[in-house]
Amino acid sequence: MRVDPAGRPALTRYRVLAAPSHAALVELRPETGRTHQLRVHLAQAGHPIVGDDFYGGPRHHGVKDAALRAALAPDHTLLHAWRLELPVELGPVITAPLPADFAAALYALGVARP
């Protein structure tokens, strides 16, 4: 899959929250709602989402530390919608805790505490 020049426009705003070696923690804010938009945009930029076999390729390329390699090899993508804001008339802000394996990967990278 790739960005199609003839495809519909899509916009994702992002902010880097932490950038240790081997990976980065980013906040993504999709302005449009295209299928696989976040995955495609990050892969196209050369920074696929950890665990994304379809768009990402090797999950832990060049990582020599065994514990970090294991943390960067989840059985799913490390993409998490921790907060969803709907228009006021549709309901409140919805939040979800970070899954344990995602938190473990952040800890292994030195981005979060246990």
Residue, then its C-alpha position, 0 to 999 in steps of 0.5 A: m500500500r502507498v500514498d496514491p497521487a490520484g487519491r483523495p486528500a488526507l491531513t494528519r497533524y502530529r507532534v513528537l512527544a519523545a524520541p529515544s533511539h529506535a522509536a518515537l512517541v507521537e501524538l497524531r490528530p487526523e483531520t480527515g478520516r481516510t482508511h488507514q490514514l495514520r498508518v499510511h502517513l507515517a509509513q510514507a514519512g519513513h516512520p511506520i508504526v511499531g508492529d504494523d506488518f502491512y505498512g511497516g516492515p521489520r519491527h525492530h530493525g537494528v535493535k540489539d538489546a533483547a528486552l527492547r527487541a521483545a518490547l518492540a515486537p508486539d502481536h499488534t500495532l502500537l497505535h492507541a486512541w487514548r482520547l476521542e473528542l466528539p462534537v458536544e451534541l454527540g457526547p462527552v470526551i472518551t478516554a481509554p487506558l494504555p494497554a499493558d504491552f504498549a506501556a511496557a514498550l514505552y518503559a523499555l524505550g525509557v519514555a515512561r515509568p512502570 
